[in-house]
Structure formats: structure tokens, C-alpha cells
Amino acid sequence: MSDRMTTAWGEFELSRFPEDPRDRLRAWDASDAYLLRYLDRERISLSGTVVVLGDRWGALVTALAEHRPVQITDSYLSQEATRVNLARAGVEPGTVQLLTTQDPPPEQVDVLLVRVPKSLALLEDQLLRLAPAVHAGTVVIGTGMVKEIHTSTLRLFERILGPTRTSPAEQKARLIHCTPDPSLKRPENPWPYSYALPVGVGTVSGRTVVNHAGVFCADRLDIGTRFFLAHLPEGGRRIVDLGCGNGVVGTAVALADPTAEVLFVDESFQAVASAEATYKANGVPGHAEFRVGDGLAGVAAGSVDVVLNNPPFHSHQATSDATAWRMFSGAKRALRPGGELWVIGNRHLGYHVTLRRLFGNSRLVASDPKFVVLKAVKRG
């Protein structure tokens, strides 16, 4: 879905990535518009180095492209959407610098615009990484919908950067204003965070997990993954941990069969870094590949034996099955005839219906009161 956003810098047609007719969500929201209105209304100087952290689909850097901003994002899909939106707006390649949350940040930041992420841990990590580049004259403004900004969010800005206050709400969006205090003693960055897995979870029992900030359930093994670990398939030469998160599932498979080739894939740069760190921390024998991307795009058709998947059902704050549909469709294309897609999900999501539509079959492997493990086989 593409739509138009009107700003003081022009009118821009924006879209999410990949463009999907099933996904009716907009590529910008009231918090993006509020921040842009404020910058114009208050005549905020955008000279120097402008950094935009967490720009979800590139709306902010597309509007502010003439100021040559730097975008920092954890999302491959957001970064690709930004490329598309900048090109559509006629912005020359290289005008906007596109960085990931794993890249070194700029050495000096004169304007820091923060689209508040869902993960407080990711915000903490990124503010701590950027803090040395922030100076007393840096303009720091955060933005988000009212439901996304909590007392803990404001305390984080205050603890890392300096005194913080919020604006009145407009169209259910709010701004965060922070005055940097260079004399502030900042805490050490606790990320990445490591812990040992409990016993009773198969081949990864007692093994080390490494989580970069923003990865789901960073301080413990979530109950869905624990259930999946108890019901993983045996066999398969080339296996994909699709939406790998911290890589526990793929690492478990690699430990069970050192001859397997395991591909870890996620659209989060933080997640893939976590998966690689988890894999390496456990000295796993065999061959592994780690890839940031849009699901299985770029994986050769018919080249995979097994895909393991725990699909997300949220896109930022919105509930949507578009991501799961893309993941399942990509798995079907990548699987060889007879190859298997194994899915873990909450019972209420009804993934068995989606799998039957795509594969023509779906078998229940295991279930408990909250989760189901399903298997679909590619025919022909």
C-alpha cells in the first residue's frame, strides 16, 4: 500500500516494503507527521549531522533528505522501504546515509530524531551507543504514539542523555524533548546479554545464548521456543531457521546433526548478530550461514530440505498475518519436493488454515494449551 504524506518539505508518496496487497498498513503515522510539523513550526536548525534513529519506513529521512540525514535502523525491511521511498522522491543515491544498529554511529550528532521503538532494550542500547557523539548543543527530539511512550521511556532518555519532558499530545502522538547533559555519568551498556539455557531442552541444554538488544525474550528462553525445541524434526541436509531470533532453534539442529547445513535468516540486524554469536559461543561443528533479508528471498527455489519457523504476528504495534503469509510462501518456493515446513505458533492464530491453502496439507505434530507445532509438506 502506498500513500501520500504532506510536509513543509513537500508531498511524498510512501510505501512499506515489500509492497503486499494483503498488507493495508500505512508507511507513516501521526507521530512522524507531528515531528515534521514541529521541526518546521519551531524552525529547528537542521545543519550539521542529522541522525534519525528507528525511522520505520523512511518517512522522516525522505522528507528531510535535503539535509542529508543519517538513518539508523534494526530492520532490513525498513531500510529497503527507505531506499524505495527515496528513489520515488527523486533523491540521489548517497544523499541519505543508511546505517544499521550494528554499524558504528557517526562521531558527532548535532540533531538526533528518535522514532521510539517497541523495544525499550533496543532504545537503551542505541542511546548508549550514540551518547558519546551527542554534545550540549545537540537537539534531541523523540516521537511516538501516546501508547508507545511510557514513564520508563522518558527515564531512559533522562538517565542516558539528560533532562527530559514530553509535549502535549496531537492526534494521539507525542514528542519527547531532551536536553543533553555532557557531564552526566552514563551507565555501562549491558548489551549484548548472555545466559545459560536450562536443562531439559534437548541438545542446547545448558548451552550459552547471546542476545543483542531488541531481540525477543532476551533474558530467558521463551515458552514457545522451549516447546518447539522438544518437537524438532530429525534429518535434512539443508535447514533454514527462518526468523531466527537469537538462533537457539538452528543451533539445536546443528548440534543434533553436525553434517547439516543451517541457514539463519531474519530481517533484524540485531537478531542475526545474536544468532551468529550464539552459534559461535557454543563451538558448533558443521556449516552455517547468517543472512539478514526478507525471508527466503534470494534463496534458490527447491534448494532447502526443512524450514523451521516461528513467525511474528505483529508489525510494530499492528497485528497482521502478512508476515506469516510471506514466510510460508517463501518457504514453499525454497523447499524441494517433499521438503517440510515446521511452524510453531499460538493456537488461536489458525496457521493450519493458511498452510492448507498454500501447501494443500497441514499436520499437527504437537500441541499444548497455548501452542501448536505444525508440519506442511511440499508436494510435487
N, C-alpha and C positions, 0 to 999 in steps of 0.2 A: 504494500500500500504506500503510495506517495501522497504528500500533501504539502501545502504551502504555508510558510511562516513569514509573516511581515515584520520587519525590524527597521530601525533607523538606518541600517547599512544596506537595506534593500529587501526584496522579496525572494525567498528561496524555496525551491521545491525539494523536499527532503524525503528520503525513504530509509527503511531499515534494511538490513542485509541478513540473508538473501531475501529478495522480494518474493513473497509467497502469498498467493491468493487466499490461503487459509488463515493467514495472519492479518487481522484487521487493525492492529495496534499502530498508533501514530509514532512518527520518528522524533517528536519533540513534545514537550508538555508545558504546563503553565509555569513551572519553575525555571525552565530555560528562558521563556518569554519575560518573566519577571526580572531575571538577572540582566538581560539585554536592555530592557526598559530603564532599569536603574543606572546602568553604565552610561546610557545616553542622557538621561534626565539630570544626573549629577555631574555630567561632563568629566567623568573619571578619565584621567590620563592613561592611555594605553601605550605609552612609549616604553622603551626598554624591553626586557624579556617578559612576555606574557605566557604563563603556563596555565593550561586548562586540564584539571585532573578529573577523570571519571566522566568525561563527555560521552553520553551513552550512544548516540548515533551520529555524532559530528555536527549537531545543530549549532553549538556555540562556536566552534572553530570555523565553521563555514561562514557564519555571519561576520566573524571578526577576522577573516582571512587577510584583509588588507594590513593588519597589524602584525602579520607573520607569527602567529602564536605557536606554542609547542603543546601538543596533546599527549597526555599520558593515560593509557588505558590498560586494563587487565583483559579486555575482551577482543579476541580476533574478529568477531562479527562486527563489533562496534568500529574497529579500525577499518575494516573493509567497507562498511557503510559510509564512513568518513571519506574514504577515497572516492567512492561513487558520488557522494553529495558535493564534494569539492569539484570534481570533474564536471558535473552537471552545471555547477555555478560558474564554470569557466575559469577556475583558479588554476594557475600554472603549477605543475608538479614541483614539490620542493618548497613552495611558499609556506606551507604549514608543515612543521616537523612532527612526525608521528613516532612516538616512543611507547614502549610497553612498560609495565610496572617492574619488569626485570632489568630494564636498561638504567644506566647511570643517569640521574636527573641533571638538568642544567646547573652550572656552578653558581649562577646568580638568578634570582627570581624577583622581578620588580612588581608584577601583578600576578596574584595567584587566585584563580577562579576554581572553585571546587563544587562539582556536582556530587552531593552526598551519596555515597554508595549504600547498598543494603547492608554490607558487612562492616561493622564497627572495627573489626580487627584490620581489615584492609585499609580503612581510613587511618587508623593508628600507624600502621607500617609506613604508609605513603607520606603522612605528615612528618614522621620522624626522619624519613629519607630526604625530604625537601627542606626541613628546618634549617640545616646549615647554610642553605642558599638564600634564605629569607633574611631581610635586614629591616632596620627600624622604619624605613620609608616604604616598605612593600605594602601594597594594597591587597588585603586578603578578604575575599567575599565567597561565602558558600551559598549554595541554593539547593532547595529540595521541596517536595510536597510536605505539608504540615505533618502528615502521618509518618514521614521519614526522618524528621528531626526531633530528637529526644533530648532530655537533660544530659544524658550520657554523651551525646554528640557534642554538645556545647562544652562540656567539661574536658573533652578530648582536645578540642581546639585550644582551650584555655591552658591546659596542662602542658601542651607541646609548643604552642606559638605565643600566646599572650591573652590579655583581657578580651572577652567575647560577649557579644549581645546579639539579640535577634531583632528582626524588623517586624512591623505589623504584617499580617497575612493578606495576600491578594490572590483571589481565585484559588484558594486552598494551597497556596505556595508561600514559602517564607525564605527570607535571606538571613545569612549569618555574617556578622561583621566582626572581624578580629583585628586587634591592634598588636602587631608583633612586638615582643619584648626580647631583644637580643641578650639581655642579662639573665634570662630565665634558665634555670638548671633543668635540662631535659632528662627524662628517664632513658635508660638503655633500651634499644629496640629488642623486644623479646622474640622477634620473628627472624628466621623460621623456628618452629617449635617441634620438638621431638618427644616421643614417648614410646614405651614398650607395649605391644599388644598383649591382651590377656591370654591365658591358656585356653584350650578348647575351641580354637578357631582354625583348626587344620594346620596346613604347612606353615602358616605365618604366626603360629602361636609363639609368643614371647619375642617376636621379631620387632625391629625398630620401624617406626613410621615417622616421616618428616613432612611437616605441613608448613607451607608458606601462608602468609596472611590472606584471608578471604576464601580459603578452601573449606568446603562444607565439613562441619563437625571436626574442627582442627585439634581439639584437645582430648578426644576419645573416639573409640570405634562406634559408629552409629549402628542402631539395631537392625536397619535394613541390610547394611553390608555384612554384619555378623550372620544374618540369616542366609544371605547369598553365599557366603564362604562355606557354609555347611552343605550346599547343594550345587557345587560347580561341576561341570562336565569333565569327563576324562577323555584324553585323546585330542587330536587335531594338530597339524603341523604348523599352521599359521593362525594365530589367535589375536583378536583385537579386543583390547579393553577400551570400549567406546564411551567417552565421557568419564575418563579415568579418575578424576579427582586426584587423591594422593597416591593412587597406583596400587593400593592394597590387593585388589582383586587380580590384576595382572601379575603382580609379584607372587601371589599364591599359586597361580597357574604355572609360572616359570619355575618355582621351587619344586612343584609336583612333577614336572617333566622338563629337565634341562635341555632336551632336544627341541622343544617348542620355540618358534619364533613369535615373540609377543610385540605387538604394536600398541603403544599407549597414545590415545588421541583425546584431546579436549580443546575447547575453544578458549579456555582460560590459560593465560601465560603462567599464572601462579600455580595452577593445578599441574601443568606439565612439568614445571620445575620441581614441584613436590614429588610427582611420580618418579622422575629420574633420580632424585635424591633418595627416595625410599628404596628403589631398586638397588642403587649403588651401596647404600648403607648396609644392605644385607648380603653383599657379595654373591649375588645370584649368578650361577653359571648360565651359559647359553647366550642367545642373541636377542637384543631388544632394540626397538626404535621408539623415539619420543617425538611426537608431532603436534604442533598447535595448528588447528584448522577447523573448517566447517564440516564436522563429522567425518565421513569417509570420502568426501570429495577428494579426488586425486589418487585414491587407491584403485588399482586396476580391477575391472569387473571380473568376477569369477576367480579371484586370487586368494580368497580367505576361506578357512575351514570353519571357524567358530567366531562369533561376535558376542561379547558379554556386555550388557548394557543396563545401567540404572539411570533412566532418562529423567532430567529435571522437568517439573511441570509448572515452573514459574519463569517468566521473562521479566526480570526486575520485580516489580510489585504486582504484575498482572499474571493471572492464571491462564495458561494456554496449553493446548496439546500440539501446537505447531512444531515444537522442537522434537517431541517424541515421534511424530509422523515423519519428519525429515530423517531422523536417526534410523528408524525402522526401514524406510525406503532406501536409504543409503546402504544399510546392511544387506538388504535383498540384492541390490545390484552388485555389491562386492563379494558376496558369498558364491562359492562354486555350487553346482548342482549337488544336492544332498547336504550342503553346509547348513549349519544351525545358528539361529539367533536365540540367545538365552537372555531373558529380561526379568529383572526384579522390580516390583512396583507395589504401591499401596493397592489394596483390594478394590477400593472404590473407584479407581481410575479406569477400570474396564479395558485394560490393554489387550485382553484376549479378543475383543471385538475388532480392534484395529489390526491385530496380527492376522486374524482370519480374512479380513478384507484384502490385506496385502499379499499374504502367503497362501491363503486358502486352507490354512490349518493352524492350530494352536493347541498345545498340550500342557496341562497343569503338571508341573514337576513336584512342587511342594507348596504348602500354604500354612499359615498360622492366622490368628485372629486379625492381624494387621496387614501382612504381606503375602504376595504370591510370587512364585518363580514359574515363568512360562517358557516354553520352547516352541519355536516355529522352524520348520524345515523348508529350504528352498527346493522346489520340485522342478525337474526338467532342465 
